[in-house]
Amino acid sequence: MILLLTTDYAFDGEEYGTDEPVVVLEFLAAVAPAIVLAIVMVLLGKLNRPAVWVIIAALLLGMVVTVPIYYVEVWADGLFIRAFGYGTIAYWLLSTLFGVALVEEFFKMCAAGPAWVSKSFRHVFDGMIICAVAALGYALAENVGYVVGDPDSLEVAMTRALYSVPGHMCDGLFMGLFFGLAKKAQMEHRMGAMVGNLAMALFAPMVEHTVYDFVLSFEGDGIDLLFDFWVVFVYALASLAVVKVRKNPNLWIPQPVAVTPGLPQAGYPQLGQAPAYGQVAGLPQPGYGQMVGQPQPGYGQAVGLPQPGYVQPQPHQQLAYGQVPVYQQPQAYPQPVYGRPAYGQPVPAPAPAAAPAPQYYQPAPAPDPVVAPAPAPAASAVAAPVTPQPAVEPDQHA
């Protein structure tokens, strides 16, 4: 790119001569504003910033998309000139809206697109950093084209350092705000919000860019005042967005986590936040290839069958450090015939014999009464004489 921009200063392979220091100074004046602002954006994200390769890739891709942007804008400008004529209100409005703003912001978003899959994209402010750096990459390349070789190069460089380059960065900040919100919605499985935020990531900077270029297309004291007011308003709005988003703890983006087979996964983040990617909030999360609510077997074991081998201690039985669980059988071996117990099994005690129950129609006989024997008479006693009693006649009237 530098060689293409400096070919006007070389003729037939000759040295630059006295113009070489001027070209170097113009080049540095063109690149310095974008580089300084990119460093400021990276330093603002010191609490959490994307990976270095993501930032460098966004900057380089922002410079690369300058080429397709140039050709598309030239084609669109010719189309609007043929349709509405150069200098008309319709030409300025539609060419700035669709021929400039839409084209540039779309390709800037494409330059920031590879960062979407980066694991270091963990906060909405990361999206603002990435898109701002991509926009500054485009501003750097565009600034070189405007400044180097211009007769009033230093004046042009100063003017663009105050207006154009920060304006592109503000467009990138607006884009990155919705770009980060779209990434957050995607990780939270809110696909409608993701699509809406991606549309806003293109629409918001496109509106700002259209107003900036459309007002700048006219001349007059009132127009200059309106333009300065718009620039100050955009800078203030972008600064407020940076302050509000940079340290907001509610704008962290959920990250996918490794799933442990056989254990319910809580997901990331934890309490009161969205589940991890691929998990459903409020439900136990199965491991790979497992079904929710079903017992999960161990390696090489079948579901629903008792598993032999080492029996794990119960939850209330804690083994001390260095102890090995005792090898136990989950079920006792069946007792063999002949009534002999298995090895290691205690001999069961015989049950006591029950008394035979009496038959139904044969009540048990009553026990005989015990009669006490009469006392024997004393040896010295004399038998008393027995007096005979007269017989009693039966009553005739009975």
C-alpha positions in Angstrom: 0.0 0.0 0.0 2.8 2.4 0.8 4.5 1.7 -2.5 1.3 2.4 -4.4 0.8 5.7 -2.5 4.4 6.9 -3.1 4.7 6.0 -6.8 4.0 9.7 -7.7 7.3 10.6 -6.0 9.5 8.1 -8.0 10.2 8.3 -11.7 11.9 5.4 -13.6 13.4 4.0 -10.4 15.1 7.2 -9.3 15.5 8.3 -5.7 12.9 10.4 -4.0 15.4 13.2 -3.5 14.1 16.2 -1.5 10.5 14.9 -1.5 11.2 11.8 0.6 11.2 13.5 4.0 7.9 15.2 3.1 6.3 11.9 2.2 7.5 10.3 5.4 6.1 13.2 7.5 2.8 13.1 5.6 2.6 9.3 6.1 3.2 9.6 9.9 0.7 12.4 10.2 -1.9 10.2 8.4 -1.3 7.1 10.5 -0.7 8.6 13.9 -4.3 9.5 14.9 -5.7 6.0 14.2 -2.8 4.3 16.0 -3.1 6.5 19.0 -6.9 6.0 19.3 -6.5 2.2 18.9 -4.0 2.1 21.7 -6.4 4.2 23.9 -9.2 1.7 23.2 -7.0 -1.3 24.1 -5.9 0.4 27.4 -9.6 1.1 28.3 -10.2 -2.6 28.1 -7.3 -3.5 30.5 -9.8 -5.1 33.0 -10.9 -7.5 30.2 -9.7 -7.2 26.7 -9.8 -9.5 23.7 -6.7 -11.5 22.8 -3.9 -9.6 21.0 -4.3 -11.5 17.8 -8.0 -10.6 17.7 -7.2 -6.9 18.0 -4.4 -7.0 15.4 -6.6 -9.1 13.0 -9.4 -6.5 13.3 -7.0 -3.6 12.6 -5.5 -5.4 9.5 -8.8 -6.5 8.1 -10.1 -2.9 8.5 -7.3 -1.8 6.3 -7.9 -4.6 3.8 -11.6 -3.8 3.3 -10.6 -0.4 2.0 -10.1 -1.9 -1.4 -13.6 -3.4 -2.0 -15.2 -0.3 -0.4 -13.5 1.9 -2.9 -14.7 -0.1 -5.9 -18.3 -0.4 -4.6 -18.5 3.3 -3.8 -17.3 4.3 -7.2 -19.9 2.0 -8.8 -22.7 3.3 -6.5 -21.8 6.9 -7.1 -22.1 6.5 -10.9 -25.4 4.8 -10.4 -26.9 7.6 -8.4 -25.5 10.3 -10.7 -27.2 8.7 -13.6 -30.5 8.3 -11.7 -30.8 11.7 -10.0 -28.1 13.9 -11.4 -25.1 15.2 -9.5 -25.7 17.8 -6.8 -29.4 17.3 -6.3 -30.8 16.7 -2.8 -31.9 13.2 -3.7 -28.4 12.4 -5.0 -26.7 13.6 -1.8 -29.1 11.9 0.5 -29.3 8.5 -1.2 -25.6 8.4 -2.2 -24.5 9.1 1.4 -27.0 6.7 2.9 -26.6 3.7 0.5 -23.5 4.5 -1.5 -21.2 5.5 1.4 -22.6 4.8 4.9 -24.1 1.4 4.2 -21.1 0.2 2.2 -18.5 1.3 4.7 -20.3 0.1 7.8 -21.1 -3.3 6.3 -17.5 -4.0 5.4 -16.3 -2.7 8.8 -18.6 -5.3 10.4 -17.2 -7.9 8.1 -13.7 -6.9 9.3 -14.8 -7.5 13.0 -16.7 -10.7 12.1 -13.9 -13.2 12.8 -13.7 -12.1 16.4 -17.3 -13.5 16.9 -15.8 -17.0 17.5 -13.0 -16.0 19.7 -13.0 -17.4 23.3 -11.6 -14.0 24.5 -14.8 -12.3 23.4 -16.3 -12.4 27.0 -17.9 -9.0 27.5 -20.0 -6.5 25.5 -17.2 -4.0 25.8 -14.9 -6.4 24.0 -17.2 -6.0 21.0 -16.8 -2.2 21.2 -13.0 -2.6 21.3 -13.0 -4.9 18.3 -15.3 -2.9 16.1 -13.6 0.4 17.0 -10.2 -1.0 16.1 -11.6 -2.4 12.8 -13.1 1.1 12.0 -9.7 2.7 12.9 -8.0 0.3 10.5 -10.2 1.6 7.7 -9.7 5.2 8.9 -5.9 4.7 8.8 -5.9 3.5 5.2 -8.4 6.1 4.1 -6.4 8.8 5.8 -3.2 7.9 4.0 -5.0 8.2 0.7 -6.3 11.7 1.6 -3.2 13.1 3.2 -0.2 11.7 1.3 0.4 13.8 -1.8 -2.1 16.6 -1.0 -0.6 20.1 -1.4 -2.1 21.0 2.0 -1.3 17.6 3.5 -0.6 18.8 7.1 -3.7 20.9 7.3 -5.8 18.0 5.9 -4.2 15.6 8.3 -5.0 17.9 11.3 -8.6 18.4 10.2 -9.1 14.6 9.7 -7.4 13.9 13.0 -10.1 16.0 14.8 -13.2 14.9 12.8 -12.9 12.0 10.4 -10.8 9.5 12.3 -12.6 9.9 15.7 -15.9 9.9 13.7 -15.0 6.4 12.3 -14.1 5.3 15.8 -17.4 6.4 17.2 -19.2 4.5 14.5 -17.2 1.5 15.5 -18.2 2.0 19.2 -21.9 2.2 18.3 -21.5 -0.9 16.1 -19.6 -2.8 18.8 -22.2 -2.1 21.5 -24.9 -3.9 19.5 -22.3 -6.4 18.2 -21.5 -7.4 21.8 -25.2 -7.5 22.8 -25.9 -9.8 19.8 -23.1 -12.2 20.9 -24.5 -12.2 24.5 -28.0 -13.0 23.2 -26.6 -15.8 21.0 -24.9 -17.4 24.0 -28.2 -17.1 26.0 -30.2 -18.8 23.2 -32.2 -15.6 22.4 -32.0 -15.8 18.7 -34.5 -13.1 18.0 -32.6 -10.6 20.2 -29.4 -11.7 18.4 -30.8 -10.9 15.0 -32.2 -7.6 16.2 -28.9 -6.5 17.7 -27.0 -7.4 14.6 -29.3 -5.3 12.5 -28.9 -2.4 15.0 -25.1 -2.9 14.8 -25.3 -2.0 11.1 -28.2 0.6 11.3 -26.9 2.8 14.2 -23.5 3.7 12.7 -25.1 4.0 9.3 -27.5 6.7 10.5 -24.7 8.6 12.2 -22.4 8.3 9.1 -25.3 9.5 6.9 -26.0 12.6 8.9 -22.3 13.4 9.1 -21.7 13.2 5.4 -25.0 14.8 4.4 -24.5 17.9 6.5 -20.9 18.1 5.3 -22.1 18.2 1.7 -23.5 21.7 2.1 -21.9 25.0 2.9 -22.9 28.0 5.0 -22.5 29.4 8.5 -25.6 27.7 9.8 -24.4 24.4 8.2 -21.0 24.6 9.9 -22.7 25.3 13.3 -25.0 22.3 12.8 -22.1 20.1 11.8 -20.1 21.1 14.9 -23.1 20.4 17.1 -23.6 17.0 15.6 -19.9 16.1 16.0 -19.9 17.1 19.7 -23.2 15.2 20.3 -21.7 12.0 18.7 -18.5 12.3 20.7 -20.4 12.7 23.9 -22.8 9.8 23.2 -19.9 7.5 22.4 -18.0 8.5 25.5 -21.2 7.9 27.6 -21.5 4.4 26.0 -17.9 3.6 26.9 -18.4 4.7 30.6 -21.7 2.8 31.0 -20.6 -0.4 29.3 -16.9 -0.8 30.3 -17.5 -1.9 34.0 -21.0 -3.2 33.8 -21.1 -6.6 35.5 -24.4 -7.5 33.9 -22.9 -7.5 30.4 -20.6 -10.5 30.7 -21.1 -13.1 27.9 -21.8 -16.7 29.0 -19.1 -19.1 27.9 -19.4 -22.8 27.0 -18.0 -25.2 29.6 -16.8 -28.8 29.5 -19.6 -31.2 30.5 -18.6 -34.0 33.0 -20.4 -37.3 32.1 -22.8 -38.6 34.7 -23.0 -35.4 36.7 -25.7 -32.7 36.5 -24.1 -29.6 35.1 -25.0 -26.2 36.6 -23.8 -24.3 33.6 -21.9 -21.0 33.4 -22.5 -18.5 34.8 -24.0 -19.8 38.1 -26.6 -18.3 40.3 -29.3 -16.1 38.6 -27.6 -16.0 35.2 -28.0 -17.7 31.9 -27.0 -21.4 31.4 -24.0 -22.4 29.5 -24.2 -22.9 25.7 -26.3 -25.9 24.8 -27.9 -26.3 28.2 -31.5 -25.5 29.3 -32.1 -23.4 32.4 -33.7 -25.3 35.3 -33.0 -28.8 34.1 -30.2 -31.2 35.0 -27.8 -31.3 32.1 -26.7 -34.7 30.9 -23.2 -35.6 29.8 -22.2 -36.5 26.3 -24.5 -39.2 24.9 -26.6 -39.4 28.1 -30.3 -38.8 28.7 -31.8 -36.6 31.4 -33.5 -38.4 34.2 -32.0 -41.9 33.5 -29.4 -43.7 35.6 -26.0 -43.4 33.9 -23.9 -46.6 33.9 -20.2 -46.7 34.3 -17.8 -47.7 31.6 -18.7 -51.1 30.2 -21.7 -51.5 32.5 -25.4 -52.0 31.7 -28.2 -49.8 33.0 -30.5 -51.5 35.6 -28.2 -54.4 36.5 -26.2 -54.9 39.7 -22.6 -54.2 38.9 -20.0 -56.5 40.4 -16.6 -55.4 41.6 -15.6 -52.9 44.3 -18.6 -51.6 46.1 -18.3 -47.8 46.7 -18.9 -46.6 50.3 -22.2 -45.0 51.1 -22.5 -41.2 51.3 -22.4 -41.4 55.1 -19.4 -43.6 55.2 -16.2 -41.7 54.6 -12.9 -43.6 54.0 -9.8 -42.2 55.6 -6.8 -41.2 53.5 -5.0 -44.2 52.1 -7.7 -46.7 52.9 -9.1 -49.1 50.3 -12.8 -50.1 50.2 -13.4 -53.7 51.2 -14.3 -56.0 48.4 -17.9 -56.9 49.0 -20.4 -58.9 47.1 -23.7 -57.0 46.4 -25.6 -60.2 46.8 -24.9 -63.3 48.9 -24.3 -66.5 46.9 -27.4 -68.9 46.9 -27.2 -71.6 49.6 -26.4 -75.0 48.1 -28.3 -78.2 48.8 -27.7 -80.3 51.9 -28.4 -77.2 54.1 -24.7 -76.3 54.4 -24.0 -72.6 54.5 -21.6 -71.0 52.0 -18.1 -70.1 52.9 -18.1 -67.2 55.4 -21.9 -67.4 56.0 -23.1 -68.0 59.7 -25.1 -71.2 60.5 -28.7 -70.3 61.0 -30.2 -71.4 64.4 -33.0 -74.0 64.2 -36.5 -72.7 64.8 -38.3 -74.1 67.9 -41.0 -76.8 67.2 -44.6 -75.6 67.6 -47.2 -77.5 69.7 -49.7 -79.5 67.6 -53.0 -77.8 67.3 -56.1 -79.7 68.5 -58.5 -81.1 65.9 -61.6 -79.2 65.1 -64.4 -81.5 66.4 -62.4 -82.9 69.3 -62.1 -80.5 72.1 -59.2 -81.0 74.4 -60.2 -83.1 77.5 -60.5 -81.2 80.8 -57.8 -82.2 83.3 -58.9 -84.4 86.2 -59.5 -82.6 89.5 -57.0 -83.2 92.2 -58.6 -84.8 95.4 -56.8 -84.4 98.6 -56.4 -87.7 100.5 -58.3 -88.0 103.8 -56.2 -87.9 106.9 -55.5 -91.2 108.6 -57.1 -91.8 112.1 -54.9 -91.6 115.1 -53.7 -94.9 116.5 -55.0 -94.2 120.0 -58.4 -93.2 119.0 -61.4 -95.6 119.8 -64.2 -96.1 117.3 -67.4 -94.7 118.5 -70.4 -96.9 118.6 -72.9 -96.6 115.7 -76.6 -96.2 116.7 -79.0 -97.6 114.1 -81.6 -95.2 112.8 -85.2 -96.2 112.3 -86.4 -96.3 108.7 -88.7 -93.5 107.6 -91.8 -94.5 105.8 -92.7 -92.7 102.8 -95.6 -90.2 103.0 -98.8 -91.6 101.5 -100.1 -88.1 100.6 -97.0 -87.1 98.7 
